[in-house]
């Protein structure tokens, strides 16, 4: 049998192709092995975000167990909906999705049983600037929304405006101060609230779900 010339281009190409196949197979195997753990981590992260939106301190508890005790996972059409019981009172948690300055932003908003007053809220982001847009995750910013209402006096869905200091929301709409120096991220939060809450408009108005679909995110 003729021995392949290891200095030839053919040998180099064949060797490279074999190595690519081997690496691809190994990566596929590792991905399959780690998939359950990755999914479990993603679920735990979501549970922690929802607990934070509900103002539940899980620092000294098992967050997964605590979540299972107080949160029931439901849906409104194709939209996720979480119903929690806090101190004997019902809270509704809705998912938020939007776009910040450098990437996606998201969060969960918890409403009281009237589906109007904000009980709590939580935000997350991919890559907003630390000290500026990244401040949306802080208690200082989150707490600005507590007690605000997403409907006007007539019961119309209005969201809560996120505005620069000195600016005023439209009549009938409540507002919070934007983060200083983070105009685009603050605008992203404002738009995210409007867009996401309107996806749940039927639920917030007490209507039955009828082919409700979340809007497609545009990158």
Secondary structure, 3 states (H helix, E strand, C coil): CCCCCCCCHHHHHHHHHHHHHHHHHHHHHHHHHHHHHHHHHHHHHHHHHHHHHCCCCCCCCCHHHHHHHHEEEEEECCEEEEEEEECCEEEEEEEEEEECCCCEEEEEEEECCCCCEEEEEEEEECCCCCCCHHHHHCHHHHHHHCCCECECCCCCECCEEEECCCCCCCCCCEEEECCCCCHHHHHHHHHHHHHHHHHCHHHHCCCCCCCCCCCCCCC
